[in-house]
Amino acid sequence: MKKLERRALMCLLLAGMLAAGLGLYIGKWLVYGSEWVSYPANKHVFTDGKINTGSIYDRNGQLLLENTESGEPEYSDSYSVRTATLHAVGDIDGNILTGANRAFAGKLVGYNPVTGTYSAGGEGRQIYLTIDADACVTANEALGDHKGAVMVYNYKTGDVLCMTSSPNYDPTDPPRIKEDDTSGVYLNRCTTARIVPGSIFKLVTSAAVIEKKKDLESWTYNCTGKEQFESSEVDRITCPYPHGEVDFEEALAVSCNCGFADLTLSLGIDNIKEYTKKTGLMDSYNINGIHTTPGSFDFPSEDVNIAWTGIGQYHDLVNPCSMMIYAGAIAGGGKAAVPNLIDSIETNSGLPAGINWSRKTDTLIESETASVLSDMMRNNVIKTYGEYNFPDLDICAKSGTAEVGGGNAPNAWFTGFLRDEKNPYAFIVLVENGGSGANAAGSVANKVLQELVNE
């Protein structure tokens, strides 16, 4: 009898293990099935390791890439479109990990848990991206020979309208990249890079100042162009020129480093750390399965380094996409939509094959603070950057000129948003070694926004 009981228990244990294993397999199959199917060893949908089915279009139906049975994709017949959309669409060999042809391979082959990759309407799917190819071309041409990144998105819906990274190349004639190459040509700077932000980080420090500094209304600072710490000439904060006496609004408008050093030190490094985390710059965002690189920050104890941290230098590194989302949250009263790159997916017969949901971020900035900061960013344009440089655009912005050392020209940044119900766009522009943020990056932003608003 006891032997029967032991055998029964053993059978129940084995049955339980079998059920658990089956449940684990089914769970992983539901979650990772599309990745398994889109593995390059699957010869049904890959030829010589290259996907052979599906096509990619921009939001207006312009063909960006069509995969073929030979495994050699056919790209747009426009050289300008091919280069400008390279990092969004992807390359032939899959070196660009964030390219749609690789990142969305499971969607391109038309996989679903019920029928696998079988499709009654024909193999493959048509993916319509949210990007506007013409706006990407404008961005790429505006960057010229500079490395950099341009990204624009609708902060209410999440649709990414422009995503261009440079350097790039013609995917139909890929270059031979040397092993010691440092250009980052395969890197999508919009989503994957971490770069010194310079004064655009003052938008984070400003949020902390608005909420934490009790005597802000009476605060002023007399900028002589230099704030000395201790006796060493190295331990100092500098401005390009003396700004004279500034209040908080003017300090942001003229981007007074010395004034923001004083504000940062009055807050303390713990507040800077708290607000850096709150604004989402240390988070990774999931864009249809593409994960952005989180920012990287040190929070030092020495006064001069604390000051530089609040100014956007020292060891501050931000991801352009995350900074754009924060600008969108300022415009949106505290929250913004998480970026989305897929507009729609269709079968070859034109039937919808997927649904995309708009997702919101956590609260990145309090609503009242966002309102105050929005007005200050608008004042930046009026008082410093010049409304005439952005005709017919109700633009709120902050420029950044980030020192990179090594005798190189500083990186130019420009970020912000449009106060426009019809065009609720947030944007980020980086021109590496471009010099002045407002001049170099601001002009790029204007060209791309004009293209999108007036198309």
N, C-alpha and C positions, 0 to 999 in steps of 0.2 A: 504493500500500500504506500509505504513511504517512498519506494522507488518510483511509483507512478506519479506521486505528488511532485517529486524532484524533476521528473521528466516533463511534467505539465508546466511547472514553473520555468524550466529551461525553454520550452516551446514558446511560452508567453514572452519571455525575455527576448528571444530571437525575433519573434513577431513584432515586438515593440521596437527593437533595433531596426528591423526592416522598414517599419512604418516611419520611424524618425528619419532614416536615410532617404526614403522616398520623398518625405516632406521637404527635407533639405534640398534634394535635387530639384524638385518642382519649384521651390522658392527661388533657387539660383537660376533655373531655366527661365522663369518669368522675368527676373531682373536682368540677367546677363545673356539671354538667348540671342538678342540682336548682335551682341559682340562676338559670340561664338560663330554665328553664321557669317559675319563679315570679316572673319579671320582670313588673311590672304591665302592660306592653304586650301580653302574651299574653292575647288576648280569650277564649280557650277556658276559662281558669280565673280570669279577672279581669273584672269589670264596672265600667266607669268608674274603673279603677285600683284597685278593691277586690276582694280575693279572694272568690270566690263558691262555694267548696266546702270541705268538711271541718268538723269540730267539735272542741271542746276541753272536757274534763271534769277534775274534780279526782280525787284518788286513790280517792275513795269513790264515783265515778260520778255526782257532782253536775254537771249541765250548767253550764258557765261561758260558752260562746259557741258558736253554730251559724251558720256562713256560709250565705247564701242566694243564689239565682240573681240576685236584684236587686242584690247587692253590699252590702246593708245587713244586717250581722250581727244575730242575735238573741241577746242576753245573758241571763244568769240573771234570773229574775223577782224576785230579792231585791236591793234597793238596797244593803244592807250588803255582800253578796257582790260585787256589781259594783264598788263603790268599793275594797274591801279587796284585791281581786285584780287591779285595773286594770293595775299595772305587770308583773304576771306574765303576764296574758292579752293585753293590748294594747288600743289604742283603734281607733276606726273609721277614722281617717285615716292610721294608721301613723306617728304622730308619736313614739310610744314605741318606739324602735329595738329594745329588748330584749324586747318583748312577744311571747308565743308565736305570735300570729296573724301576725306579720311574720317573726320570727326562724326559725320552723319552717314557713314557707309551702311549701317544697318537700316536706316530709313530709305536710302537710295535703292537698295536691293528689294525693298518691299516686304521685309520680314514682319510676320506677326505670329504669335504663339500657336494659332490654330492651323494655318495653312503653310507655315514656314515661309519660303520665298516663292511659292507658287502664286501666280496671278492670272485669273481668267482673262483679264484685259491685256495681257502681255507682260513681259518681264520688266522689272524696274519701276521706279517712281520718278515723278517730276517734283523737285523741291524748288519752291520760290522763296528766295531769301528776302529779308526786309530791306537790304541795302539798295540804294539808287546808284547804278553803275556810273551815270554821268556825274553825279556829285563826287564819287570816288576819283574819277578822272580829274575833275577840277582840283581836288585836294592834292593829288599826286603831282600835278603840274605846278601847283602853288608851292609845294615843298622844294621843287627844283632838284638840285644836287645834294641837298641836305638829308641826313638821316632824320627820322622823326615819325610822328604819329598824328593822325587826325581822326577824331571820332565824334559823331553827332547822333543823338538818339532822342526819341520822344519820351520825356520823363513821365508821361501819363500812361502810355500803352506799353512802353519798353522797346518798341521797334528801333533797331539800329539802322539809321539811314545812310551813314557813311562810316566806313572803317578802312583806313588806308595806312599802311606801314611802309616805311622806306629805310634802307634800300630794298629794292625789289628787282625783278627781271621778267623777261618774256618766258612763260612756262613752255612755249613751243620750241624754245632754243635755250635750254638751261645752261648756265655757265659751269665751268669746272671749279668747284670750291676746294681750296687747299685746306689741309688738315689744320694749319695754324691760322686760318682765317678768323679775324675778330670783328668782321663787319656786322654779324648778326643777321645775315640776309634771310635766313630761314625763320627768324624770330618775329612773331607778330607783336610789335611794340605796344599796340593798343591793349592787349590782354595779358601779355606774358612778361613784359619788361618791368623793372623797378629802377626808378631814376630819381636823382636829387630834385626836389620840387621847387626850391627857392621860395619866392614870396607868395606863390599861390597857396602855400601852407598857412599863410597868415589868415586865411578864411577859417581855419580850424582854431587858431589862437584867438581870433576875434570872437568866435562863439563862446569860448571860455571867458573872455574878458567881459562880454555883454552880461553874462549870467553870474559871474563870480566877483567882479570888481565893484565894490559898494560905492566908491567915490568917483565913478567913471564920468559923471556929468561935469565935475570940476577938474578932472585930470587934464593937464597940459604938459608938454615937454619941449624944452628948448634944445633943438638939434644943432650942434656945431659941426656935424659931419663925422664925429668920432666920439665913442664912449670907451674910456680907458679902464681896464681891470688890472689891478696890481701895478707893477712897474715895467713889465715887459711890453714892447711894442706889438708882440704877437698876440697878447691877451687883450684884444680890443674889438669893438664892434664899429664898423664903418658904414657910412652912406656915400653915394657918389658925389654928393655936395651937401653943404649945410642947408637944412630945411627951415631953420628958424623955429619959432614957437608954433607947435601944432597941437590940436586936440585929437581925439580918437578918430573921428571921421576923416580928418585931413591926413592923419598919420597913415591910414589905410590907403587913401587916395594917392598920396605921393610915395607910398611904400617905404616909410621911414624905418630903417633897420634899428637905429638907435632908440627911437620911440617904442618900437615893439620889443626891443630888449628890455626896456624899463617895465613895460606891461607884463612881459613873460616872467620876469623875476618877481614882480609883485604877486603873481599867481602862484608861482612855485611849480616844480617839476611834476608833482603828483597830479595837479589839475591838468597840465599839458598831457600827461599820460592818459588820464581819464577821458579827455575829450578826443584824443587821437583814436582811442578804441571806439568811442561812441560813434564817431563819424564814419566808421566802416572801412577806414583805410588799412586796417590790419586784417581784414577779412578776405576770403576768397569767394567770388560770386560764381554761380553755376549758370552759364549761358547755354542752354540746350545741351548740356553735357560737357561743354568746354569750361574748364575751371580757370578763373583768372589767378594771377600770382598775387598773394597778399603783400602789402607794404612791409617795410622793415624799419624799425626805429630803435635807437638807444635812448635811455632817459638818464642822463649824467647827473653828477652831484656838483660839479664845478660851475660857478656862476656864469663864466663866459660861455661854456658849452651849453648850459641851460638856455642862455639867451639865444645862441645860434640855433638851437633846436626849435624854439618858438618862432624863429624867422624862416625856418625851412631849409637850413643848411646842416652843419655838423654831420651826423650819420643818418639823416632823414632820407628814406627812399620810398617813393610812392608808385603805385601802378596807375597809369593814365586812365584806364576804364573806371577804377574805383573813385578817382578824383572827379570824374565826370558825373558819376552817380551821386556823389555828395553835392555837386552843384545842382543836380536835378532835385535833390531833397530840399535844398534851400528854396528853389523855385516852387516846389510842391507843398511847402508849409511843414516840412518835417520828414516826409517819406517820399520815395520815388519808386517807379517801377523798376524791377530787375530787368536788365537788357535781354532782348530776344532777337535771334538772328533768323528764325524760320517764320516766314509769313504764312505759307500753306504747303501742303503736300498733296499731290494728286496722282491717281493711277493714269495709265496711258489713255484710258477712255475718258479722262477728265473728272472722275468721281473723287470727292475728298477722301483722303487716306490718313488723316490725323487732325487732332485738335490741339491748339496751343493756348495755354492759359496765362493771363497776365498775373505776375506776382509782385507784391510790394516788399520793399525793404523794411527792416525795423525802423524805429524812430531814430534818425541820424542827427537831428537837431530839433530843438523845441520850436513850436510854431511861432511864438512871439519873437524868439531870437531870429528865426528865419526871415520874418518880416522886416526886422531892423537891418539885418545883414543884406537883404535884397536891395533896400533903399541905398545902403552904403555902396553896394556894387554898381548901382545905377549912377551914383554920384562919381564913382571912379571914372566912368565913361565921359560924363559931362565935364568934369573938372580937369581930368588928366589925359585920357586917351583921345578925346575928341569925337563928338557925335557925327561930325562930317566924315569920319573914316568908316562909318557904318550907316550909310544912307538908308532911311526908311526902316531901320531895325531898332526896335525898342530893346536894346541889349543891356544886360547887367553882367559885369565881368571883373576879373582880377588877373593882372599880368604877373609874370614871374621871370626873373633873370637869375638863373641858378649858376653859381660859380662851380666849375668842375676841376680846376687846377691844371697843372701840367702845361701851363702857357697857352691853353686852348680858350677860345672865345666861350662865353657862358651859354648855357642852354636857354632858349626862349620858350616861355609857356604863356598860354592864354586860355582861361576857362571861364565858364559862366552859363548864361541861359538867355532865352528870349522871353520877354513878357508879351506873349502873343497867344491868345486862346486858339487861334487856327493853327498855329505852329509852335506848340509847346516843346521847344528843343533845348536840350542841354548839350554842351560841347566841351571838348578838350583838344588843344593843339600843342604839340611839342615840336620845336625845330632845334635839333641838336647843334650846338655851337653856332646858333643863329644870332646871338647878341641880345639886343633889347627885346623883352617879351612883348610889349605893346606893339612895336613896329614890325618885328619879324613874324611872330606868331599871330598877332592881332590881324594882320593883313590876310593871312591864310584863312583865319576864321571867317572874316568878312566875305571872301570869295565863295567859300563853300556854303555859308548860310544864305547868301544871295541866290545861289544856284537852287537851293532847296526851297526857299520861300517863293521865288519867282518863276519856278519851272512851269 
